[in-house]
Amino acid sequence: MAALEVGNAIAVAGIAIGAGLAVLTGFGAGIGQGVGAGKAVEAVGRNPEAADKIQQLMIVGLAMAETTGIYGLLVSIMLIFILGGNLV
């Protein structure tokens, strides 16, 4: 019986570590969005007439960069509530 409890504790610890690592994708999303927004500001500074087109492209790019952060959050939630709920 004690071996089963130790196995469950190791599995829960692995799930917690995996969920923590999955949430770290938010750092990549934040860096990507910051770089994208900075480059868009530079582009508008160089060519103010194209500000509308640059803004549209920037919004699409930021949305695509944000999907990595959302995906990481989704994976961590799934790890905690679906896999972790079966072990606890």
N, CA, C and O atoms as CSV, one atom per row, in Angstrom:
chain,resi,resn,atom,element,x,y,z
A,1,MET,N,N,0.821,-1.198,0.000
A,1,MET,CA,C,0.000,0.000,0.000
A,1,MET,C,C,0.865,1.262,0.000
A,1,MET,O,O,0.525,2.255,-0.642
A,2,ALA,N,N,1.988,1.214,0.727
A,2,ALA,CA,C,2.859,2.382,0.804
A,2,ALA,C,C,3.533,2.654,-0.529
A,2,ALA,O,O,3.780,3.812,-0.866
A,3,ALA,N,N,3.839,1.605,-1.302
A,3,ALA,CA,C,4.467,1.795,-2.611
A,3,ALA,C,C,3.519,2.502,-3.555
A,3,ALA,O,O,3.949,3.308,-4.381
A,4,LEU,N,N,2.235,2.210,-3.443
A,4,LEU,CA,C,1.245,2.881,-4.295
A,4,LEU,C,C,1.150,4.360,-3.953
A,4,LEU,O,O,1.013,5.199,-4.842
A,5,GLU,N,N,1.224,4.682,-2.660
A,5,GLU,CA,C,1.172,6.078,-2.241
A,5,GLU,C,C,2.412,6.840,-2.707
A,5,GLU,O,O,2.308,7.996,-3.119
A,6,VAL,N,N,3.572,6.209,-2.647
A,6,VAL,CA,C,4.806,6.840,-3.123
A,6,VAL,C,C,4.723,7.056,-4.630
A,6,VAL,O,O,5.132,8.105,-5.128
A,7,GLY,N,N,4.201,6.078,-5.356
A,7,GLY,CA,C,4.034,6.224,-6.802
A,7,GLY,C,C,3.090,7.360,-7.152
A,7,GLY,O,O,3.348,8.115,-8.090
A,8,ASN,N,N,2.005,7.487,-6.412
A,8,ASN,CA,C,1.075,8.593,-6.642
A,8,ASN,C,C,1.724,9.932,-6.333
A,8,ASN,O,O,1.508,10.906,-7.054
A,9,ALA,N,N,2.516,9.991,-5.269
A,9,ALA,CA,C,3.187,11.242,-4.902
A,9,ALA,C,C,4.176,11.653,-5.987
A,9,ALA,O,O,4.282,12.834,-6.318
A,10,ILE,N,N,4.895,10.689,-6.539
A,10,ILE,CA,C,5.845,11.002,-7.617
A,10,ILE,C,C,5.101,11.471,-8.863
A,10,ILE,O,O,5.534,12.407,-9.534
A,11,ALA,N,N,3.979,10.818,-9.170
A,11,ALA,CA,C,3.191,11.217,-10.338
A,11,ALA,C,C,2.626,12.622,-10.161
A,11,ALA,O,O,2.651,13.424,-11.095
A,12,VAL,N,N,2.117,12.923,-8.972
A,12,VAL,CA,C,1.574,14.263,-8.712
A,12,VAL,C,C,2.685,15.304,-8.791
A,12,VAL,O,O,2.468,16.395,-9.318
A,13,ALA,N,N,3.864,14.987,-8.279
A,13,ALA,CA,C,4.990,15.919,-8.368
A,13,ALA,C,C,5.393,16.150,-9.818
A,13,ALA,O,O,5.687,17.281,-10.206
A,14,GLY,N,N,5.409,15.097,-10.620
A,14,GLY,CA,C,5.727,15.245,-12.046
A,14,GLY,C,C,4.701,16.098,-12.776
A,14,GLY,O,O,5.050,16.907,-13.635
A,15,ILE,N,N,3.429,15.912,-12.427
A,15,ILE,CA,C,2.370,16.722,-13.038
A,15,ILE,C,C,2.547,18.191,-12.657
A,15,ILE,O,O,2.393,19.075,-13.500
A,16,ALA,N,N,2.868,18.448,-11.399
A,16,ALA,CA,C,3.059,19.831,-10.955
A,16,ALA,C,C,4.249,20.479,-11.655
A,16,ALA,O,O,4.178,21.645,-12.046
A,17,ILE,N,N,5.321,19.748,-11.814
A,17,ILE,CA,C,6.492,20.291,-12.513
A,17,ILE,C,C,6.164,20.542,-13.978
A,17,ILE,O,O,6.540,21.576,-14.531
A,18,GLY,N,N,5.466,19.602,-14.608
A,18,GLY,CA,C,5.078,19.776,-16.007
A,18,GLY,C,C,4.155,20.960,-16.204
A,18,GLY,O,O,4.287,21.699,-17.180
A,19,ALA,N,N,3.213,21.149,-15.276
A,19,ALA,CA,C,2.301,22.284,-15.375
A,19,ALA,C,C,3.064,23.598,-15.208
A,19,ALA,O,O,2.782,24.573,-15.903
A,20,GLY,N,N,4.016,23.623,-14.302
A,20,GLY,CA,C,4.824,24.826,-14.120
A,20,GLY,C,C,5.642,25.159,-15.356
A,20,GLY,O,O,5.756,26.322,-15.742
A,21,LEU,N,N,6.210,24.137,-15.972
A,21,LEU,CA,C,6.990,24.367,-17.197
A,21,LEU,C,C,6.087,24.818,-18.349
A,21,LEU,O,O,6.497,25.635,-19.173
A,22,ALA,N,N,4.869,24.294,-18.408
A,22,ALA,CA,C,3.951,24.689,-19.480
A,22,ALA,C,C,3.559,26.157,-19.351
A,22,ALA,O,O,3.377,26.841,-20.358
A,23,VAL,N,N,3.430,26.635,-18.137
A,23,VAL,CA,C,3.050,28.037,-17.937
A,23,VAL,C,C,4.182,28.976,-18.330
A,23,VAL,O,O,3.932,30.147,-18.615
A,24,LEU,N,N,5.412,28.494,-18.354
A,24,LEU,CA,C,6.547,29.331,-18.740
A,24,LEU,C,C,6.476,29.790,-20.200
A,24,LEU,O,O,7.233,30.673,-20.606
A,25,THR,N,N,5.580,29.202,-20.986
A,25,THR,CA,C,5.427,29.672,-22.363
A,25,THR,C,C,4.953,31.121,-22.403
A,25,THR,O,O,5.096,31.797,-23.422
A,26,GLY,N,N,4.392,31.594,-21.301
A,26,GLY,CA,C,3.978,32.996,-21.226
A,26,GLY,C,C,5.143,33.957,-21.375
A,26,GLY,O,O,4.970,35.067,-21.878
A,27,PHE,N,N,6.330,33.545,-20.943
A,27,PHE,CA,C,7.508,34.398,-21.112
A,27,PHE,C,C,7.837,34.585,-22.589
A,27,PHE,O,O,8.132,35.693,-23.035
A,28,GLY,N,N,7.784,33.499,-23.333
A,28,GLY,CA,C,8.048,33.591,-24.772
A,28,GLY,C,C,7.025,34.440,-25.486
A,28,GLY,O,O,7.365,35.212,-26.382
A,29,ALA,N,N,5.775,34.302,-25.095
A,29,ALA,CA,C,4.724,35.111,-25.706
A,29,ALA,C,C,4.930,36.597,-25.392
A,29,ALA,O,O,4.763,37.452,-26.261
A,30,GLY,N,N,5.288,36.888,-24.160
A,30,GLY,CA,C,5.519,38.287,-23.780
A,30,GLY,C,C,6.700,38.904,-24.505
A,30,GLY,O,O,6.643,40.059,-24.927
A,31,ILE,N,N,7.764,38.138,-24.649
A,31,ILE,CA,C,8.935,38.641,-25.371
A,31,ILE,C,C,8.592,38.858,-26.838
A,31,ILE,O,O,8.962,39.876,-27.423
A,32,GLY,N,N,7.888,37.903,-27.429
A,32,GLY,CA,C,7.496,38.031,-28.836
A,32,GLY,C,C,6.593,39.222,-29.084
A,32,GLY,O,O,6.739,39.919,-30.088
A,33,GLN,N,N,5.666,39.456,-28.182
A,33,GLN,CA,C,4.776,40.590,-28.336
A,33,GLN,C,C,5.516,41.909,-28.161
A,33,GLN,O,O,5.246,42.877,-28.871
A,34,GLY,N,N,6.442,41.944,-27.222
A,34,GLY,CA,C,7.214,43.165,-27.023
A,34,GLY,C,C,8.070,43.511,-28.226
A,34,GLY,O,O,8.151,44.670,-28.634
A,35,VAL,N,N,8.710,42.490,-28.793
A,35,VAL,CA,C,9.532,42.719,-29.985
A,35,VAL,C,C,8.656,43.167,-31.154
A,35,VAL,O,O,9.007,44.098,-31.878
A,36,GLY,N,N,7.518,42.499,-31.333
A,36,GLY,CA,C,6.619,42.853,-32.430
A,36,GLY,C,C,6.079,44.271,-32.318
A,36,GLY,O,O,6.034,45.007,-33.303
A,37,ALA,N,N,5.670,44.648,-31.110
A,37,ALA,CA,C,5.152,46.004,-30.912
A,37,ALA,C,C,6.259,47.040,-31.105
A,37,ALA,O,O,6.015,48.104,-31.676
A,38,GLY,N,N,7.461,46.744,-30.639
A,38,GLY,CA,C,8.581,47.670,-30.817
A,38,GLY,C,C,8.923,47.885,-32.281
A,38,GLY,O,O,9.176,49.011,-32.709
A,39,LYS,N,N,8.929,46.805,-33.044
A,39,LYS,CA,C,9.218,46.924,-34.474
A,39,LYS,C,C,8.113,47.687,-35.197
A,39,LYS,O,O,8.386,48.432,-36.138
A,40,ALA,N,N,6.863,47.504,-34.762
A,40,ALA,CA,C,5.757,48.242,-35.380
A,40,ALA,C,C,5.889,49.740,-35.108
A,40,ALA,O,O,5.629,50.559,-35.990
A,41,VAL,N,N,6.290,50.092,-33.901
A,41,VAL,CA,C,6.485,51.510,-33.575
A,41,VAL,C,C,7.619,52.096,-34.406
A,41,VAL,O,O,7.525,53.227,-34.882
A,42,GLU,N,N,8.694,51.324,-34.581
A,42,GLU,CA,C,9.791,51.794,-35.431
A,42,GLU,C,C,9.321,51.991,-36.875
A,42,GLU,O,O,9.696,52.966,-37.526
A,43,ALA,N,N,8.507,51.068,-37.367
A,43,ALA,CA,C,8.025,51.163,-38.741
A,43,ALA,C,C,7.123,52.376,-38.932
A,43,ALA,O,O,7.197,53.051,-39.959
A,44,VAL,N,N,6.276,52.656,-37.952
A,44,VAL,CA,C,5.413,53.843,-38.049
A,44,VAL,C,C,6.259,55.102,-37.981
A,44,VAL,O,O,5.951,56.093,-38.643
A,45,GLY,N,N,7.315,55.073,-37.192
A,45,GLY,CA,C,8.203,56.229,-37.119
A,45,GLY,C,C,8.900,56.505,-38.440
A,45,GLY,O,O,9.154,57.660,-38.780
A,46,ARG,N,N,9.208,55.463,-39.178
A,46,ARG,CA,C,9.873,55.629,-40.468
A,46,ARG,C,C,8.899,56.003,-41.583
A,46,ARG,O,O,9.240,56.754,-42.496
A,47,ASN,N,N,7.670,55.461,-41.493
A,47,ASN,CA,C,6.699,55.676,-42.561
A,47,ASN,C,C,5.315,55.908,-41.949
A,47,ASN,O,O,4.505,54.983,-41.901
A,48,PRO,N,N,5.032,57.125,-41.480
A,48,PRO,CA,C,3.760,57.405,-40.805
A,48,PRO,C,C,2.527,57.204,-41.691
A,48,PRO,O,O,1.432,56.960,-41.184
A,49,GLU,N,N,2.700,57.305,-43.001
A,49,GLU,CA,C,1.549,57.143,-43.889
A,49,GLU,C,C,1.017,55.715,-43.876
A,49,GLU,O,O,-0.157,55.493,-44.171
A,50,ALA,N,N,1.850,54.759,-43.544
A,50,ALA,CA,C,1.456,53.350,-43.548
A,50,ALA,C,C,1.023,52.860,-42.170
A,50,ALA,O,O,0.997,51.654,-41.923
A,51,ALA,N,N,0.683,53.782,-41.272
A,51,ALA,CA,C,0.362,53.416,-39.896
A,51,ALA,C,C,-0.824,52.459,-39.816
A,51,ALA,O,O,-0.803,51.529,-39.011
A,52,ASP,N,N,-1.854,52.663,-40.629
A,52,ASP,CA,C,-3.029,51.790,-40.569
A,52,ASP,C,C,-2.682,50.360,-40.963
A,52,ASP,O,O,-3.083,49.416,-40.282
A,53,LYS,N,N,-1.953,50.195,-42.037
A,53,LYS,CA,C,-1.567,48.854,-42.494
A,53,LYS,C,C,-0.632,48.188,-41.485
A,53,LYS,O,O,-0.757,46.993,-41.219
A,54,ILE,N,N,0.298,48.951,-40.928
A,54,ILE,CA,C,1.220,48.404,-39.932
A,54,ILE,C,C,0.456,47.970,-38.688
A,54,ILE,O,O,0.760,46.930,-38.103
A,55,GLN,N,N,-0.534,48.759,-38.280
A,55,GLN,CA,C,-1.325,48.411,-37.103
A,55,GLN,C,C,-2.098,47.114,-37.330
A,55,GLN,O,O,-2.170,46.273,-36.434
A,56,GLN,N,N,-2.667,46.949,-38.497
A,56,GLN,CA,C,-3.400,45.718,-38.799
A,56,GLN,C,C,-2.473,44.506,-38.738
A,56,GLN,O,O,-2.813,43.486,-38.140
A,57,LEU,N,N,-1.313,44.624,-39.356
A,57,LEU,CA,C,-0.364,43.515,-39.335
A,57,LEU,C,C,0.150,43.234,-37.928
A,57,LEU,O,O,0.370,42.079,-37.565
A,58,MET,N,N,0.343,44.288,-37.136
A,58,MET,CA,C,0.820,44.105,-35.779
A,58,MET,C,C,-0.217,43.366,-34.937
A,58,MET,O,O,0.136,42.481,-34.158
A,59,ILE,N,N,-1.478,43.718,-35.086
A,59,ILE,CA,C,-2.528,43.053,-34.305
A,59,ILE,C,C,-2.600,41.576,-34.644
A,59,ILE,O,O,-2.746,40.745,-33.748
A,60,VAL,N,N,-2.500,41.234,-35.914
A,60,VAL,CA,C,-2.507,39.824,-36.315
A,60,VAL,C,C,-1.281,39.108,-35.745
A,60,VAL,O,O,-1.394,37.990,-35.242
A,61,GLY,N,N,-0.131,39.736,-35.821
A,61,GLY,CA,C,1.087,39.131,-35.286
A,61,GLY,C,C,1.037,38.951,-33.779
A,61,GLY,O,O,1.484,37.926,-33.264
A,62,LEU,N,N,0.498,39.933,-33.066
A,62,LEU,CA,C,0.399,39.810,-31.615
A,62,LEU,C,C,-0.593,38.716,-31.224
A,62,LEU,O,O,-0.384,38.001,-30.244
A,63,ALA,N,N,-1.661,38.590,-31.989
A,63,ALA,CA,C,-2.629,37.522,-31.707
A,63,ALA,C,C,-1.984,36.152,-31.900
A,63,ALA,O,O,-2.227,35.232,-31.120
A,64,MET,N,N,-1.169,36.021,-32.932
A,64,MET,CA,C,-0.491,34.744,-33.162
A,64,MET,C,C,0.533,34.464,-32.067
A,64,MET,O,O,0.702,33.313,-31.664
A,65,ALA,N,N,1.212,35.489,-31.583
A,65,ALA,CA,C,2.180,35.299,-30.506
A,65,ALA,C,C,1.476,34.939,-29.203
A,65,ALA,O,O,2.019,34.188,-28.392
A,66,GLU,N,N,0.294,35.457,-29.000
A,66,GLU,CA,C,-0.448,35.191,-27.767
A,66,GLU,C,C,-0.949,33.750,-27.713
A,66,GLU,O,O,-1.145,33.202,-26.628
A,67,THR,N,N,-1.155,33.137,-28.867
A,67,THR,CA,C,-1.665,31.771,-28.859
A,67,THR,C,C,-0.706,30.799,-28.179
A,67,THR,O,O,-1.152,29.800,-27.616
A,68,THR,N,N,0.585,31.064,-28.216
A,68,THR,CA,C,1.522,30.165,-27.529
A,68,THR,C,C,1.329,30.231,-26.019
A,68,THR,O,O,1.388,29.209,-25.336
A,69,GLY,N,N,1.100,31.423,-25.505
A,69,GLY,CA,C,0.850,31.568,-24.070
A,69,GLY,C,C,-0.449,30.910,-23.651
A,69,GLY,O,O,-0.516,30.263,-22.605
A,70,ILE,N,N,-1.485,31.074,-24.468
A,70,ILE,CA,C,-2.776,30.460,-24.163
A,70,ILE,C,C,-2.666,28.937,-24.225
A,70,ILE,O,O,-3.240,28.232,-23.395
A,71,TYR,N,N,-1.930,28.437,-25.212
A,71,TYR,CA,C,-1.742,26.988,-25.330
A,71,TYR,C,C,-1.016,26.432,-24.110
A,71,TYR,O,O,-1.400,25.382,-23.593
A,72,GLY,N,N,0.010,27.106,-23.649
A,72,GLY,CA,C,0.725,26.664,-22.450
A,72,GLY,C,C,-0.161,26.666,-21.217
A,72,GLY,O,O,-0.080,25.760,-20.388
A,73,LEU,N,N,-1.008,27.685,-21.095
A,73,LEU,CA,C,-1.942,27.740,-19.970
A,73,LEU,C,C,-2.937,26.588,-20.047
A,73,LEU,O,O,-3.246,25.961,-19.034
A,74,LEU,N,N,-3.436,26.311,-21.242
A,74,LEU,CA,C,-4.376,25.213,-21.434
A,74,LEU,C,C,-3.740,23.871,-21.074
A,74,LEU,O,O,-4.370,23.042,-20.417
A,75,VAL,N,N,-2.509,23.656,-21.496
A,75,VAL,CA,C,-1.811,22.410,-21.176
A,75,VAL,C,C,-1.630,22.269,-19.665
A,75,VAL,O,O,-1.826,21.184,-19.119
A,76,SER,N,N,-1.261,23.348,-18.991
A,76,SER,CA,C,-1.064,23.258,-17.544
A,76,SER,C,C,-2.377,22.987,-16.818
A,76,SER,O,O,-2.399,22.225,-15.852
A,77,ILE,N,N,-3.468,23.599,-17.266
A,77,ILE,CA,C,-4.775,23.338,-16.649
A,77,ILE,C,C,-5.183,21.884,-16.865
A,77,ILE,O,O,-5.693,21.230,-15.956
A,78,MET,N,N,-4.953,21.391,-18.070
A,78,MET,CA,C,-5.290,19.993,-18.345
A,78,MET,C,C,-4.458,19.050,-17.482
A,78,MET,O,O,-4.981,18.063,-16.965
A,79,LEU,N,N,-3.183,19.340,-17.323
A,79,LEU,CA,C,-2.328,18.494,-16.493
A,79,LEU,C,C,-2.813,18.464,-15.048
A,79,LEU,O,O,-2.874,17.404,-14.424
A,80,ILE,N,N,-3.151,19.617,-14.533
A,80,ILE,CA,C,-3.536,19.690,-13.126
A,80,ILE,C,C,-4.907,19.058,-12.880
A,80,ILE,O,O,-5.054,18.228,-11.983
A,81,PHE,N,N,-5.899,19.442,-13.662
A,81,PHE,CA,C,-7.258,19.018,-13.352
A,81,PHE,C,C,-7.633,17.662,-13.936
A,81,PHE,O,O,-8.410,16.933,-13.320
A,82,ILE,N,N,-7.116,17.307,-15.081
A,82,ILE,CA,C,-7.494,16.019,-15.672
A,82,ILE,C,C,-6.609,14.903,-15.147
A,82,ILE,O,O,-7.109,13.910,-14.618
A,83,LEU,N,N,-5.287,15.058,-15.288
A,83,LEU,CA,C,-4.399,14.001,-14.819
A,83,LEU,C,C,-4.262,14.014,-13.306
A,83,LEU,O,O,-4.308,12.962,-12.669
A,84,GLY,N,N,-4.098,15.179,-12.735
A,84,GLY,CA,C,-3.919,15.282,-11.291
A,84,GLY,C,C,-5.165,14.882,-10.516
A,84,GLY,O,O,-5.063,14.332,-9.419
A,85,GLY,N,N,-6.333,15.151,-11.070
A,85,GLY,CA,C,-7.570,14.791,-10.389
A,85,GLY,C,C,-7.760,13.297,-10.274
A,85,GLY,O,O,-8.414,12.831,-9.341
A,86,ASN,N,N,-7.208,12.536,-11.194
A,86,ASN,CA,C,-7.340,11.079,-11.148
A,86,ASN,C,C,-6.409,10.452,-10.118
A,86,ASN,O,O,-6.652,9.327,-9.682
A,87,LEU,N,N,-5.365,11.142,-9.724
A,87,LEU,CA,C,-4.379,10.564,-8.805
A,87,LEU,C,C,-4.611,10.955,-7.357
A,87,LEU,O,O,-4.236,10.218,-6.445
A,88,VAL,N,N,-5.216,12.091,-7.144
A,88,VAL,CA,C,-5.355,12.595,-5.764
A,88,VAL,C,C,-6.541,11.976,-5.084
A,88,VAL,O,O,-6.814,12.279,-3.922
